[in-house]
Structures are given as structure tokens and as C-alpha cells.
Amino acid sequence: MKITIIGAGLAGSEAALQVANAGIDVDLYEMRPEFSTGAHKTEKPAELVCSNSLGSFDETVASGLLKAELKILNSYLIKTAFDCKVPAGAALAVDREGFSQTIQNMLENHPKINFIREKINKIPKDEVVVIASGPLTSPELAQDILDLTGENQLRFFDAIAPIVEKSSINFDVAFYQNRYGKGTDDYINCPMNKEQYEKFYDILINSPKIELKNFEKKFFESCLPIEVLASRGTDTLRFGPMKPVGLVDSRTNEENYAVVQLRQDDKAGDLYNLVGFQTNLKWGAQKELIHSIPSLENANIVRYGVMHANTFINSPKILNPTMNMRKHPNIFFAGQLTGTEGYTEAIAGGLLAGLNAIRFAKGEELLELPETTMLGALTHYISFECQEHFQPVNSNWGIINKDGIDRKILKNKKIKTEFMSKRAIETISDIMSTIA
């Protein structure tokens, strides 16, 4: 018995480890380093390319609940992420290099995994397959997926934020603090007054951008380039990624007009990324813009922001909530290719696809999670056949099934999220006790 997995990103790596640890042989294909992408910088599996943060691990936050569910379901990548955690308040931020290296060691040293560094252009349609080739799927494989699904390919763009060296930040101006003083002071804050913000905004709005083709101008709302946000109005950034509320330097006690936050990017704490600063500006313009930020006047920029094309299938017309195709039930999809957006969501899709590939190979009933859980809500959302205008989605409370919840609970946001979180965790725990 063997299962083929295409792609060693977050979803493919999780699926491979699930399958291999169930005692089934795995052929895991990864085209890097022979063929690279516009976003990856290394040849390592499970590389985090946009940020080092997997989002909140607070169980009353949607993405935090998803992590809690994955921990119960024995996700190998989520466990590794916590092992590689770096300080970031209530967010699960990791040492990216250490995280990917650990996953690579797990894959390469597993006796049941045949890690094949080759580009695969054709899906082995007579095998049990998990396709987790990601949003940067090669053109040849994308065409084979298109032939298999019979659906038009959709595209959008993802954006990567710049990274600076901590040692080059001017701490006479910058200060450490989490918003409202919650938790430990993990973020570096660069404050601006009105005049400084207006100068920054003027540079941003007038900076040259990389020319996009028509099909490249479709962005995912929760990961918009900062210049796109800025184009919506002068104050949009001040109510978004540069919101100053709850961030006051104790040395001055002054309320700021805007604040740029930096988040730790590596375990050593030498590198910090600019939160919310994903961008399509040309590199020279990025340098001018970053150096216009107070305390970053002499910042050493170790990585500029870049844009890259993402592809995803029309999942509502193709997939079951068990992550396999309706027309070809032996073929599973996982990760961003399915239209789930976010690191944790990619891991989650890989885990469920891996578990169900195992069950399919053994002739067992596939696992369909209820919509009262975050993972179940995600898989039902992307596989809901009646959707007319399918767009990528990440974990959020809006997709959770609320049937049967008392109206009094639904009226109070805090009580409602606590109730749904507790219910989801209990449900996943019950399911796990029956399949473990």
C-alpha cells in the first residue's frame, strides 16, 4: 500500500507525516530546489514565506480554535510550531529556519517516506493521491489539474512583507509594547506624529509599483498590499495596520497619530518584519518608504516585499468536505490550492486530507467533521456546491454553524465565542476518542 503526495509545503508535509505514521508508504514529491517559485527562498519543506506568524493561539479567537483542534487531532506541524515558538504575545510566531529544518529532518529520516526532489507534471490517477502543490503550482501540473477538474483556473496575489535587522532600529524613538499592554512586550513600535505620517503617506501613494497584468490584479481582502489599502483613503492605514490605539510610549505618555509595528521573525530575535506591510512597490521605493518611518531611518533591510501569483481550484464544484474529489474519490486536495487561506489552514487541510487518504486506502469510511468545529466549518465552506462566486477563506466565526445556540448567548460576542470554542473542542475530542 502506498499513497502519493504532491508538494512538501505545510499541507503536504502534514499529510505525509500523518500517512507515514499510520504505517503506510509515502512517495512525497517536491520540485524545489530544481524548480523554484517567486516566493520561496529555500529548498526546505514547510517554508513560511509571508510571515513567521501562524496567528493567535487564543482558543476564543478563530485561528486559535483551529490550532486547538489540530493539537487534539495530533498535528505534527502544529506541535513543531510550538516547539519552535518565538515571543509574539498571543500569536504563534516561530523561528522559520528552525521550523522548516525540523520538518525536513522528520520527512527525510522517516522510514516510510520516500522524499523525491522532482517536479511531477502528471497526477497518477489510478493511485491514492494528495495534491498539495500550493498556490504556486507549476504550469504543467496546473494544466493537468485543469484537465482533471474541467474547471477554469482562478488566480489572486499574495504579498510578502519586508524584514529589517533589529540592531539597525533607533530605540531612542522606537519602543516595545503589546497593544493595551496585554501580555509581554513582544512588538517593536515605531510612532509617528501627523506630519511624519503625511510624509510617509505621500511617499507611499506616489511610489512606483511593479506593473501587473490584468489577471494579476485580484487580491485577497485579508492580505492586501499596503499601497492598495492606502489608496482607499488617507486615514485607512491609521485604522488598520498602523492603528495607534493602545500603544503609548511610557517615556513620553503621548498619544501617537500612527504606529508601525514590527514582529520578531527569527528565534534569535535579530530580524523583525513590518506588520501589515506586504507590498508591490519596487525595491528602491520600498527602501525610501521604510527609511521615512521614524526609528527606521537607517534600518538594514534584509528582505524586500515581493508579490507572487497564487492559484486555487473551484472547490465547491470539485471537492467533498472530506477533501477528495467527487468525480475521482481517490484524489484528495489540500492546502491553499483548495481556497483556504493561511498557514494554520494549510496545515489543517493537509491533516484532514492525510487522515482521509489513509481511510480511503484501507477501505474505511471517510471522516467528515461537523460544521460546529472550525476545521469542519472550513471544509464545508469550500465544498458548498451552491456558491456562485467562490473566494479564498480563512478561519473565522462567521462560517461556524450556530444552529441550536440560545439567542441570549448569540447576543453577547464574548460569551458566544467562548461557547462555540468550548463546543468545538469537546466535539473534536469526542471524535478523536473514536478514531485514535
Secondary structure by P-SEA (a helix, b strand, c coil): cbbbbccccaaaaaaaaaaaaacbbbbbbbcccccccccccccccccccccccccccccccaaaaaaaaaaaaccaaaaaaaaaccccccccccaaaaaaaaaaaaaaaccccccccccccccccccbbbbcccccccaaaaaaaaaaacbbbbbbbbbbbbbbbccccccccbbbbcccccccccbbbbbbcaaaaaaaaaaaaacccccccccccccccccccaaaaaaacccccccccccccccccccccccccbbbbbbbccccccccccccccccccaaaaaaaaaaccccccccccccbbbbbbbbccccccccccccccccccccccccccccccaaaaaaaaaaaaaaaaaaaaccbbbbbccccaaaaaaaaaacccccccccccccccccccccccaaaaacaaaaaaaaaaaaaaaaaaaaaacc
